[in-house]
Amino acid sequence: MLFCSAGTCKGKTQSLQLKTQEFFASVNMGEQNPFDFFRTLVDGVIAGGTAGVVVETALYPIDTIKTRLQAGLYSGLTGNLAGVLPASALFVGVYEPTKQKLLRMLPENLSAVAHLTAGAIGGIAASLIRVPTEVVKQRMQTGQFKSAPDAVRLILSKEGFKGFYAGYGSFLLRDLPFDAVQFCIYEQLRIGYRVAAQRDLNDPENAIIGAFAGALTGAITTPLDVIKTRLMVQGSANQYRGVFDCVQTIVREEGPSALLKGIGPRVLWIGIGGSIFFGVLESTKRILAQRHSSLPPLPEKKKHS
């Protein structure tokens, strides 16, 4: 809480309001300047792809441990960057302009709604790439295939194209709430911190906020992640008939605690991953913004009478 005299308090309040308004204005110019809106999308694609590759490269071993614990199987490790790069790029590329458009449309006190909605929309777009990538990755992590090409070929031949979207419903059930909540927590903490500190955040601060948002969201969504993993790795055996059947079978055969399998590695993985992802994301966005600011402005088009 800030303590001040009536005069200084009024001045600080006006200053904070101005900074908040400037913040929202700076990210919501898409309607007035279409080039800025498109640039936001492109910058989001670049920043998201960069952050996704870095965090996947760093934390793939922990992700493998989590998957083995949840599936009760083991053996196999492989890279996953071919899917992570376009999925992360697509997510942030959709999230950033959607968020900015919603922030422009909604009152400032509903910024959390903008972040939640943009996160969900970004998650839906990215799921088209994420799910096939996740299916192949987890089948390989659990020892069903030795290489990605083999996995793709055999899944297609045995299960058809729909095999790449095994567990799609449970994936959305987990990832849409996860994306929406994680990005909402992260964005709201950043806004609050900026207003309190009256300055932009540095990279370590972004990383700490990202770690907290990731770890908290990861713990909350662990049961959904367990269900998603079981459905994705079952293959053509069709052990589970759907999300609810999967939950009932797990609870009946293994007990309710089985829904929390892998929570330790998951929280560690997503907490550290959130730190790396958001740290790299904000750093890349800042570098791109600085590069854009150093370029000469485009000449205005002459209006024909």
C-alpha positions as CSV (number, residue, x, y, z in Angstrom):
1,M,0.0,0.0,0.0
2,L,1.3,3.5,-0.9
3,F,1.2,6.3,1.8
4,C,1.3,9.9,0.7
5,S,-0.1,13.3,1.3
6,A,-3.3,14.5,-0.4
7,G,-1.4,16.5,-3.0
8,T,1.3,14.0,-3.8
9,C,-1.2,11.1,-3.7
10,K,-3.4,12.9,-6.3
11,G,-0.3,13.4,-8.5
12,K,0.8,9.8,-8.1
13,T,-2.7,8.6,-8.9
14,Q,-2.9,10.6,-12.0
15,S,0.6,9.4,-13.0
16,L,-0.3,5.8,-12.4
17,Q,-3.6,6.2,-14.4
18,L,-1.6,7.8,-17.2
19,K,0.9,5.0,-17.2
20,T,-1.8,2.4,-17.3
21,Q,-3.6,4.2,-20.1
22,E,-0.4,4.5,-22.0
23,F,0.2,0.8,-21.5
24,F,-3.1,-0.2,-22.9
25,A,-2.9,2.3,-25.7
26,S,0.5,1.1,-26.8
27,V,-0.8,-2.4,-27.4
28,N,-4.1,-1.6,-29.0
29,M,-3.3,0.4,-32.2
30,G,-4.3,-2.4,-34.6
31,E,-7.6,-0.8,-35.7
32,Q,-6.0,2.7,-36.3
33,N,-2.9,1.3,-37.9
34,P,-3.3,-2.0,-39.7
35,F,0.5,-2.3,-40.2
36,D,1.1,-2.2,-36.4
37,F,-1.5,-4.9,-35.9
38,F,0.1,-7.1,-38.6
39,R,3.5,-6.4,-37.1
40,T,2.3,-7.5,-33.7
41,L,1.2,-10.8,-35.2
42,V,4.6,-11.3,-36.9
43,D,6.5,-10.4,-33.8
44,G,4.4,-12.8,-31.8
45,V,5.2,-15.6,-34.2
46,I,8.9,-14.9,-34.0
47,A,9.0,-14.4,-30.2
48,G,6.7,-17.4,-29.6
49,G,8.7,-19.7,-31.8
50,T,12.0,-18.7,-30.2
51,A,10.7,-19.1,-26.7
52,G,9.1,-22.5,-27.5
53,V,12.3,-23.9,-29.0
54,V,14.4,-22.7,-26.1
55,V,12.1,-24.1,-23.4
56,E,11.5,-27.4,-25.2
57,T,15.2,-28.0,-25.7
58,A,16.0,-27.2,-22.0
59,L,13.2,-29.2,-20.4
60,Y,12.5,-32.2,-22.6
61,P,14.1,-34.7,-20.1
62,I,11.8,-33.6,-17.3
63,D,8.8,-33.9,-19.6
64,T,9.8,-37.5,-20.4
65,I,10.0,-38.4,-16.7
66,K,6.5,-36.9,-16.2
67,T,5.1,-38.9,-19.1
68,R,6.6,-42.2,-17.9
69,L,5.2,-41.7,-14.4
70,Q,1.7,-41.0,-15.7
71,A,1.6,-43.8,-18.3
72,G,3.4,-46.4,-16.1
73,L,5.8,-47.2,-19.0
74,Y,9.3,-46.3,-19.8
75,S,12.1,-46.1,-22.4
76,G,12.8,-43.7,-25.4
77,L,13.8,-40.1,-25.9
78,T,13.7,-37.9,-29.0
79,G,13.6,-34.3,-30.0
80,N,10.3,-32.5,-30.5
81,L,11.3,-29.2,-32.0
82,A,9.6,-29.7,-35.4
83,G,6.2,-29.4,-33.7
84,V,7.0,-27.0,-30.9
85,L,8.3,-24.3,-33.2
86,P,5.2,-23.8,-35.3
87,A,2.8,-24.5,-32.3
88,S,4.5,-21.9,-30.1
89,A,4.7,-19.4,-33.0
90,L,1.1,-19.9,-33.9
91,F,-0.1,-19.6,-30.3
92,V,1.7,-16.3,-29.5
93,G,1.0,-15.1,-33.1
94,V,-2.7,-15.5,-32.4
95,Y,-2.6,-14.5,-28.7
96,E,-0.9,-11.2,-29.0
97,P,-3.1,-9.4,-31.5
98,T,-6.2,-11.0,-30.0
99,K,-5.3,-9.8,-26.6
100,Q,-4.6,-6.3,-27.9
101,K,-7.8,-6.1,-29.8
102,L,-9.8,-7.2,-26.7
103,L,-8.0,-4.8,-24.5
104,R,-9.0,-2.0,-26.9
105,M,-12.6,-3.1,-26.9
106,L,-13.1,-3.9,-23.1
107,P,-12.8,-1.4,-20.2
108,E,-9.5,-1.6,-18.3
109,N,-11.1,-3.3,-15.3
110,L,-11.9,-6.3,-17.5
111,S,-8.3,-6.8,-18.8
112,A,-8.3,-10.3,-17.1
113,V,-11.2,-11.3,-19.4
114,A,-9.2,-10.2,-22.4
115,H,-6.2,-12.3,-21.2
116,L,-8.3,-15.3,-20.5
117,T,-10.1,-15.2,-23.8
118,A,-7.0,-14.5,-25.8
119,G,-5.2,-17.4,-24.1
120,A,-8.1,-19.8,-24.9
121,I,-8.3,-18.7,-28.6
122,G,-4.5,-19.0,-29.0
123,G,-4.7,-22.5,-27.4
124,I,-7.4,-23.6,-29.9
125,A,-5.3,-22.4,-32.9
126,A,-2.1,-24.0,-31.6
127,S,-3.9,-27.3,-30.8
128,L,-4.1,-28.1,-34.5
129,I,-0.3,-28.5,-34.4
130,R,0.2,-29.4,-30.7
131,V,-2.0,-32.5,-30.6
132,P,-0.4,-34.5,-33.4
133,T,3.0,-33.4,-32.1
134,E,2.1,-34.5,-28.6
135,V,0.7,-37.8,-29.8
136,V,3.9,-38.7,-31.6
137,K,6.1,-37.5,-28.8
138,Q,4.4,-39.4,-26.0
139,R,4.1,-42.6,-28.1
140,M,7.9,-42.4,-28.6
141,Q,8.5,-41.5,-24.9
142,T,6.6,-44.6,-23.8
143,G,8.6,-46.9,-26.2
144,Q,6.0,-47.6,-28.9
145,F,8.1,-46.2,-31.7
146,K,11.8,-45.6,-32.2
147,S,11.7,-42.6,-34.5
148,A,9.3,-39.8,-35.5
149,P,9.0,-41.0,-39.1
150,D,8.1,-44.5,-37.9
151,A,5.6,-43.1,-35.5
152,V,3.9,-41.0,-38.2
153,R,3.8,-43.8,-40.7
154,L,2.5,-46.5,-38.3
155,I,-0.1,-44.3,-36.6
156,L,-1.4,-43.3,-40.1
157,S,-1.5,-46.9,-41.3
158,K,-3.1,-48.4,-38.1
159,E,-5.4,-45.6,-36.9
160,G,-5.8,-43.3,-39.8
161,F,-5.5,-39.5,-39.7
162,K,-7.7,-39.4,-36.6
163,G,-5.0,-41.3,-34.7
164,F,-2.9,-38.1,-34.7
165,Y,-5.8,-36.4,-32.8
166,A,-6.2,-39.2,-30.1
167,G,-7.3,-37.5,-26.9
168,Y,-8.0,-34.2,-28.6
169,G,-11.0,-33.6,-26.3
170,S,-9.0,-34.2,-23.2
171,F,-6.1,-32.1,-24.6
172,L,-8.5,-29.2,-25.0
173,L,-10.0,-29.9,-21.6
174,R,-6.5,-29.5,-20.1
175,D,-4.8,-27.0,-22.4
176,L,-7.5,-24.4,-22.9
177,P,-7.9,-23.8,-19.1
178,F,-4.1,-24.0,-18.7
179,D,-3.3,-21.5,-21.4
180,A,-6.0,-19.1,-20.3
181,V,-5.2,-19.2,-16.6
182,Q,-1.4,-19.2,-17.0
183,F,-1.4,-16.2,-19.3
184,C,-4.0,-14.4,-17.3
185,I,-2.0,-14.8,-14.1
186,Y,1.2,-13.8,-15.8
187,E,-0.3,-10.7,-17.5
188,Q,-2.2,-9.5,-14.4
189,L,0.9,-9.9,-12.2
190,R,3.0,-7.9,-14.8
191,I,0.4,-5.1,-15.0
192,G,0.2,-4.9,-11.2
193,Y,4.0,-4.9,-10.8
194,R,4.4,-2.2,-13.5
195,V,1.8,0.0,-11.8
196,A,3.4,-0.5,-8.4
197,A,7.0,-0.1,-9.5
198,Q,6.1,2.7,-12.1
199,R,8.6,1.2,-14.6
200,D,8.9,-1.7,-17.1
201,L,9.9,-5.1,-15.8
202,N,13.4,-6.5,-16.4
203,D,14.1,-10.0,-17.7
204,P,14.6,-11.6,-14.3
205,E,11.3,-10.2,-13.0
206,N,9.5,-11.5,-16.0
207,A,11.1,-14.9,-15.5
208,I,10.1,-15.0,-11.8
209,I,6.5,-14.1,-12.6
210,G,6.4,-16.6,-15.4
211,A,7.7,-19.4,-13.1
212,F,5.1,-18.6,-10.5
213,A,2.2,-18.5,-13.0
214,G,3.4,-21.7,-14.7
215,A,4.0,-23.7,-11.5
216,L,0.6,-22.8,-10.0
217,T,-1.3,-23.5,-13.2
218,G,0.6,-26.8,-13.7
219,A,-0.3,-28.0,-10.2
220,I,-4.0,-27.2,-10.7
221,T,-4.3,-28.9,-14.1
222,T,-2.3,-32.1,-13.2
223,P,-5.4,-34.4,-13.2
224,L,-6.4,-33.1,-16.6
225,D,-2.8,-33.8,-17.8
226,V,-2.9,-37.4,-16.5
227,I,-6.2,-38.0,-18.4
228,K,-4.8,-36.5,-21.5
229,T,-1.7,-38.6,-21.4
230,R,-3.5,-41.9,-20.8
231,L,-5.9,-41.2,-23.7
232,M,-3.0,-40.2,-26.1
233,V,-0.7,-43.2,-25.3
234,Q,-3.4,-46.0,-25.5
235,G,-3.1,-46.2,-29.3
236,S,-5.4,-48.6,-31.1
237,A,-6.0,-50.6,-28.0
238,N,-8.8,-48.2,-27.0
239,Q,-8.5,-49.0,-23.3
240,Y,-10.6,-46.0,-22.5
241,R,-13.8,-45.0,-24.3
242,G,-13.5,-41.3,-23.5
243,V,-12.6,-38.7,-20.8
244,F,-15.2,-39.8,-18.2
245,D,-14.5,-43.5,-18.7
246,C,-10.8,-42.8,-18.3
247,V,-11.4,-41.0,-15.0
248,Q,-13.6,-43.7,-13.7
249,T,-11.2,-46.5,-14.7
250,I,-8.2,-44.7,-13.1
251,V,-10.0,-44.0,-9.9
252,R,-11.5,-47.5,-9.7
253,E,-8.3,-49.4,-10.5
254,E,-5.6,-47.1,-9.1
255,G,-7.3,-44.8,-6.6
256,P,-7.9,-41.0,-6.7
257,S,-4.2,-40.3,-6.0
258,A,-3.4,-41.7,-9.4
259,L,-4.8,-38.5,-10.9
260,L,-1.9,-36.6,-9.3
261,K,0.8,-38.9,-10.8
262,G,3.7,-36.9,-12.1
263,I,2.7,-33.7,-10.2
264,G,6.2,-33.1,-8.9
265,P,8.0,-33.3,-12.3
266,R,5.1,-31.4,-13.9
267,V,5.2,-28.5,-11.5
268,L,9.0,-28.4,-11.8
269,W,8.9,-28.7,-15.5
270,I,6.2,-26.0,-16.1
271,G,7.6,-23.7,-13.4
272,I,11.1,-23.7,-14.8
273,G,9.6,-23.7,-18.3
274,G,7.4,-20.7,-17.5
275,S,10.5,-18.9,-16.3
276,I,12.4,-19.6,-19.5
277,F,9.5,-19.2,-21.9
278,F,8.3,-15.8,-20.6
279,G,11.8,-14.6,-20.0
280,V,12.8,-15.4,-23.6
281,L,9.4,-14.2,-25.0
282,E,9.6,-10.7,-23.4
283,S,13.3,-10.4,-24.3
284,T,12.6,-11.2,-27.9
285,K,9.6,-8.9,-28.1
286,R,11.7,-6.1,-26.6
287,I,14.5,-6.7,-29.1
288,L,12.0,-6.6,-32.0
289,A,10.4,-3.5,-30.7
290,Q,13.8,-1.8,-30.4
291,R,14.6,-2.8,-33.9
292,H,11.3,-1.4,-35.2
293,S,11.8,1.9,-33.4
294,S,15.2,2.3,-35.0
295,L,13.7,2.0,-38.5
296,P,12.5,5.2,-40.3
297,P,8.7,5.5,-40.4
298,L,6.9,4.5,-43.6
299,P,5.8,7.4,-45.8
300,E,2.1,8.2,-45.6
301,K,0.0,7.4,-48.6
302,K,-1.3,10.4,-50.4
303,K,-5.1,10.7,-50.4
304,H,-6.7,11.2,-53.8
305,S,-9.2,14.0,-54.0
